[in-house]
């Protein structure tokens, strides 16, 4: 969220500069072109958030069941090779669940209690990705909230994407100049419009409901490649050939 906010503020600031410079360069013959590029890089980090939800008429019993499931879950992921620095609790809730009144004059009453414990795992051990899901499901996890593969140090890849987008913009400018029979004299302004990275792993559909075989709850997940996209604007001075 902070990175997206920072990029948005940078884009807003750069857009303001672009408009100001458009006025400053208004007397200079120019063209404005956009360039885009996508760089594909192997993921080197996995981040997954899993939930354990327990419900019981008795609040203490709901907490006890949840605690037991999280204990088994942590024990399982430690056994397969994760360390305590690679996971943490991201959310914990205890709340009453009320019944739905059947008649207008009836009051809603507490039907049972719900305990919700979210665990976030962040690791570079991608070879354990299937084993991690198998371990947490066997421990009692009954929901996967999110699963993402990304890069630990993405900045160099973003710079590569920006450079590729700038090259694409210059190629577009050269094509435009050739078509309109003008000459590009130089770059007046370069602006980064957007930089983003994402990956879309395939989540298992029903693999979490039952074991794939008699001894394993491990699905088959492919991390794929992280896509780093960049787009830039260039204001270029032009002259007659």
One Martini backbone bead per residue (centre of mass of N, CA, C, O) as a GRO file, in nm:
protein
  241
    1UNK     BB    1   0.058   0.062  -0.022
    2UNK     BB    2   0.297   0.258   0.004
    3UNK     BB    3   0.405   0.216  -0.285
    4UNK     BB    4   0.147   0.307  -0.432
    5UNK     BB    5   0.137   0.589  -0.305
    6UNK     BB    6   0.413   0.681  -0.404
    7UNK     BB    7   0.353   0.643  -0.707
    8UNK     BB    8   0.110   0.836  -0.716
    9UNK     BB    9   0.261   1.090  -0.622
   10UNK     BB   10   0.473   1.084  -0.844
   11UNK     BB   11   0.273   1.101  -1.079
   12UNK     BB   12   0.142   1.368  -0.995
   13UNK     BB   13   0.403   1.534  -0.995
   14UNK     BB   14   0.489   1.468  -1.288
   15UNK     BB   15   0.233   1.581  -1.422
   16UNK     BB   16   0.275   1.871  -1.330
   17UNK     BB   17   0.547   1.903  -1.471
   18UNK     BB   18   0.448   1.840  -1.754
   19UNK     BB   19   0.254   2.081  -1.778
   20UNK     BB   20   0.465   2.297  -1.723
   21UNK     BB   21   0.660   2.211  -1.959
   22UNK     BB   22   0.461   2.248  -2.188
   23UNK     BB   23   0.458   2.555  -2.153
   24UNK     BB   24   0.769   2.601  -2.174
   25UNK     BB   25   0.762   2.428  -2.468
   26UNK     BB   26   0.542   2.561  -2.662
   27UNK     BB   27   0.763   2.695  -2.876
   28UNK     BB   28   0.845   2.399  -2.928
   29UNK     BB   29   0.886   2.162  -3.134
   30UNK     BB   30   0.676   1.863  -3.079
   31UNK     BB   31   0.658   1.535  -2.921
   32UNK     BB   32   0.442   1.277  -2.781
   33UNK     BB   33   0.537   0.972  -2.618
   34UNK     BB   34   0.478   0.623  -2.560
   35UNK     BB   35   0.610   0.366  -2.342
   36UNK     BB   36   0.630  -0.001  -2.323
   37UNK     BB   37   0.698  -0.269  -2.073
   38UNK     BB   38   0.793  -0.623  -2.018
   39UNK     BB   39   0.926  -0.805  -1.742
   40UNK     BB   40   1.065  -1.131  -1.687
   41UNK     BB   41   1.082  -1.298  -1.361
   42UNK     BB   42   1.182  -1.490  -1.126
   43UNK     BB   43   1.074  -1.606  -0.847
   44UNK     BB   44   1.199  -1.567  -0.478
   45UNK     BB   45   0.905  -1.537  -0.333
   46UNK     BB   46   0.673  -1.628  -0.071
   47UNK     BB   47   0.321  -1.534   0.001
   48UNK     BB   48   0.107  -1.648   0.274
   49UNK     BB   49  -0.241  -1.656   0.380
   50UNK     BB   50  -0.383  -1.812   0.666
   51UNK     BB   51  -0.672  -1.984   0.811
   52UNK     BB   52  -0.834  -2.023   1.137
   53UNK     BB   53  -1.163  -2.158   1.191
   54UNK     BB   54  -1.367  -2.146   1.487
   55UNK     BB   55  -1.663  -2.309   1.634
   56UNK     BB   56  -1.869  -2.237   1.936
   57UNK     BB   57  -2.077  -2.214   2.202
   58UNK     BB   58  -1.802  -2.195   2.346
   59UNK     BB   59  -1.551  -1.974   2.375
   60UNK     BB   60  -1.327  -2.147   2.508
   61UNK     BB   61  -1.346  -2.381   2.304
   62UNK     BB   62  -1.281  -2.220   2.051
   63UNK     BB   63  -0.998  -2.136   2.147
   64UNK     BB   64  -0.881  -2.415   2.197
   65UNK     BB   65  -0.912  -2.522   1.905
   66UNK     BB   66  -0.743  -2.304   1.775
   67UNK     BB   67  -0.480  -2.345   1.931
   68UNK     BB   68  -0.437  -2.637   1.837
   69UNK     BB   69  -0.418  -2.578   1.534
   70UNK     BB   70  -0.180  -2.377   1.545
   71UNK     BB   71   0.019  -2.568   1.677
   72UNK     BB   72   0.021  -2.780   1.448
   73UNK     BB   73   0.100  -2.589   1.221
   74UNK     BB   74   0.376  -2.497   1.335
   75UNK     BB   75   0.494  -2.777   1.364
   76UNK     BB   76   0.482  -2.852   1.062
   77UNK     BB   77   0.655  -2.610   0.940
   78UNK     BB   78   0.907  -2.679   1.106
   79UNK     BB   79   0.956  -2.967   0.992
   80UNK     BB   80   1.002  -2.863   0.680
   81UNK     BB   81   1.198  -2.575   0.739
   82UNK     BB   82   1.087  -2.348   0.904
   83UNK     BB   83   1.111  -2.040   1.057
   84UNK     BB   84   1.010  -1.791   1.275
   85UNK     BB   85   1.092  -1.556   1.062
   86UNK     BB   86   0.861  -1.675   0.835
   87UNK     BB   87   0.634  -1.608   1.060
   88UNK     BB   88   0.299  -1.460   1.143
   89UNK     BB   89   0.065  -1.290   1.299
   90UNK     BB   90  -0.207  -1.092   1.136
   91UNK     BB   91  -0.472  -1.218   1.289
   92UNK     BB   92  -0.717  -1.174   1.571
   93UNK     BB   93  -1.044  -1.325   1.656
   94UNK     BB   94  -1.329  -1.263   1.879
   95UNK     BB   95  -1.678  -1.358   1.812
   96UNK     BB   96  -2.004  -1.322   1.795
   97UNK     BB   97  -2.288  -1.518   1.683
   98UNK     BB   98  -2.598  -1.444   1.561
   99UNK     BB   99  -2.916  -1.491   1.546
  100UNK     BB  100  -3.208  -1.517   1.353
  101UNK     BB  101  -3.494  -1.378   1.366
  102UNK     BB  102  -3.826  -1.512   1.314
  103UNK     BB  103  -3.945  -1.260   1.460
  104UNK     BB  104  -4.004  -0.932   1.526
  105UNK     BB  105  -3.999  -0.961   1.858
  106UNK     BB  106  -3.731  -1.084   1.839
  107UNK     BB  107  -3.415  -1.143   1.966
  108UNK     BB  108  -3.093  -1.136   1.926
  109UNK     BB  109  -2.872  -1.411   1.978
  110UNK     BB  110  -2.630  -1.600   2.088
  111UNK     BB  111  -2.510  -1.887   1.924
  112UNK     BB  112  -2.191  -1.832   1.884
  113UNK     BB  113  -1.836  -1.871   1.842
  114UNK     BB  114  -1.560  -1.693   1.681
  115UNK     BB  115  -1.233  -1.797   1.563
  116UNK     BB  116  -0.962  -1.594   1.420
  117UNK     BB  117  -0.655  -1.709   1.254
  118UNK     BB  118  -0.382  -1.543   1.110
  119UNK     BB  119  -0.120  -1.652   0.878
  120UNK     BB  120   0.203  -1.535   0.776
  121UNK     BB  121   0.405  -1.640   0.498
  122UNK     BB  122   0.764  -1.576   0.440
  123UNK     BB  123   0.958  -1.712   0.163
  124UNK     BB  124   1.249  -1.853  -0.027
  125UNK     BB  125   1.135  -2.161  -0.018
  126UNK     BB  126   1.002  -2.280  -0.302
  127UNK     BB  127   1.037  -2.594  -0.265
  128UNK     BB  128   0.797  -2.572  -0.022
  129UNK     BB  129   0.513  -2.485  -0.128
  130UNK     BB  130   0.351  -2.757  -0.114
  131UNK     BB  131   0.427  -2.838   0.179
  132UNK     BB  132   0.303  -2.596   0.324
  133UNK     BB  133   0.009  -2.650   0.253
  134UNK     BB  134  -0.004  -2.934   0.364
  135UNK     BB  135   0.076  -2.858   0.660
  136UNK     BB  136  -0.159  -2.655   0.727
  137UNK     BB  137  -0.397  -2.840   0.664
  138UNK     BB  138  -0.320  -3.064   0.865
  139UNK     BB  139  -0.331  -2.856   1.115
  140UNK     BB  140  -0.627  -2.669   1.031
  141UNK     BB  141  -0.651  -2.522   0.783
  142UNK     BB  142  -0.955  -2.359   0.604
  143UNK     BB  143  -0.793  -2.104   0.467
  144UNK     BB  144  -0.697  -1.911   0.176
  145UNK     BB  145  -0.637  -1.578   0.115
  146UNK     BB  146  -0.327  -1.574   0.000
  147UNK     BB  147  -0.110  -1.584  -0.305
  148UNK     BB  148   0.241  -1.497  -0.361
  149UNK     BB  149   0.483  -1.402  -0.610
  150UNK     BB  150   0.815  -1.261  -0.574
  151UNK     BB  151   1.058  -1.009  -0.508
  152UNK     BB  152   1.292  -0.904  -0.290
  153UNK     BB  153   1.458  -0.724  -0.529
  154UNK     BB  154   1.289  -0.518  -0.761
  155UNK     BB  155   1.439  -0.258  -0.857
  156UNK     BB  156   1.617  -0.357  -1.095
  157UNK     BB  157   1.369  -0.449  -1.264
  158UNK     BB  158   1.235  -0.173  -1.287
  159UNK     BB  159   1.468  -0.036  -1.432
  160UNK     BB  160   1.457  -0.224  -1.677
  161UNK     BB  161   1.165  -0.152  -1.759
  162UNK     BB  162   1.209   0.151  -1.800
  163UNK     BB  163   1.426   0.127  -2.019
  164UNK     BB  164   1.245  -0.032  -2.218
  165UNK     BB  165   1.024   0.187  -2.239
  166UNK     BB  166   1.208   0.410  -2.349
  167UNK     BB  167   1.290   0.260  -2.602
  168UNK     BB  168   1.003   0.234  -2.713
  169UNK     BB  169   0.949   0.538  -2.735
  170UNK     BB  170   1.179   0.597  -2.938
  171UNK     BB  171   1.072   0.410  -3.157
  172UNK     BB  172   0.805   0.560  -3.191
  173UNK     BB  173   0.932   0.833  -3.262
  174UNK     BB  174   1.084   0.744  -3.517
  175UNK     BB  175   0.833   0.652  -3.670
  176UNK     BB  176   0.688   0.926  -3.661
  177UNK     BB  177   0.910   1.096  -3.795
  178UNK     BB  178   0.918   0.940  -4.060
  179UNK     BB  179   0.614   0.981  -4.136
  180UNK     BB  180   0.640   1.321  -4.095
  181UNK     BB  181   0.918   1.441  -4.178
  182UNK     BB  182   1.111   1.449  -3.917
  183UNK     BB  183   1.337   1.559  -3.656
  184UNK     BB  184   1.515   1.453  -3.384
  185UNK     BB  185   1.678   1.669  -3.138
  186UNK     BB  186   1.546   1.585  -2.848
  187UNK     BB  187   1.504   1.570  -2.497
  188UNK     BB  188   1.289   1.741  -2.274
  189UNK     BB  189   1.109   1.493  -2.141
  190UNK     BB  190   1.087   1.248  -1.872
  191UNK     BB  191   0.821   1.006  -1.779
  192UNK     BB  192   0.690   0.815  -1.523
  193UNK     BB  193   0.385   0.654  -1.500
  194UNK     BB  194   0.448   0.329  -1.448
  195UNK     BB  195   0.503   0.071  -1.185
  196UNK     BB  196   0.467  -0.293  -1.195
  197UNK     BB  197   0.397  -0.601  -1.008
  198UNK     BB  198   0.312  -0.950  -1.104
  199UNK     BB  199   0.129  -1.255  -1.015
  200UNK     BB  200  -0.055  -1.577  -1.124
  201UNK     BB  201  -0.130  -1.818  -0.949
  202UNK     BB  202  -0.236  -2.148  -0.918
  203UNK     BB  203  -0.499  -2.254  -0.750
  204UNK     BB  204  -0.631  -2.491  -0.581
  205UNK     BB  205  -0.943  -2.616  -0.561
  206UNK     BB  206  -0.981  -2.928  -0.400
  207UNK     BB  207  -0.710  -3.005  -0.246
  208UNK     BB  208  -0.800  -2.911   0.055
  209UNK     BB  209  -1.032  -3.129   0.117
  210UNK     BB  210  -0.818  -3.351   0.028
  211UNK     BB  211  -0.620  -3.591  -0.037
  212UNK     BB  212  -0.419  -3.695  -0.295
  213UNK     BB  213  -0.343  -3.906  -0.088
  214UNK     BB  214  -0.294  -4.089   0.197
  215UNK     BB  215  -0.031  -3.871   0.295
  216UNK     BB  216  -0.132  -3.603   0.125
  217UNK     BB  217  -0.196  -3.224   0.093
  218UNK     BB  218  -0.045  -3.164  -0.168
  219UNK     BB  219  -0.025  -2.953  -0.407
  220UNK     BB  220   0.008  -2.800  -0.741
  221UNK     BB  221   0.237  -2.530  -0.768
  222UNK     BB  222   0.309  -2.250  -0.982
  223UNK     BB  223   0.496  -1.955  -0.984
  224UNK     BB  224   0.638  -1.851  -1.217
  225UNK     BB  225   0.629  -1.516  -1.333
  226UNK     BB  226   0.730  -1.195  -1.298
  227UNK     BB  227   0.562  -0.893  -1.379
  228UNK     BB  228   0.719  -0.601  -1.516
  229UNK     BB  229   0.572  -0.286  -1.553
  230UNK     BB  230   0.616  -0.008  -1.792
  231UNK     BB  231   0.562   0.355  -1.828
  232UNK     BB  232   0.631   0.625  -2.066
  233UNK     BB  233   0.710   0.972  -2.124
  234UNK     BB  234   0.792   1.178  -2.415
  235UNK     BB  235   0.954   1.487  -2.488
  236UNK     BB  236   1.019   1.599  -2.823
  237UNK     BB  237   1.227   1.750  -3.027
  238UNK     BB  238   1.171   1.912  -3.342
  239UNK     BB  239   1.263   1.909  -3.696
  240UNK     BB  240   1.358   1.969  -3.992
  241UNK     BB  241   1.523   1.794  -4.249
   0.00000   0.00000   0.00000
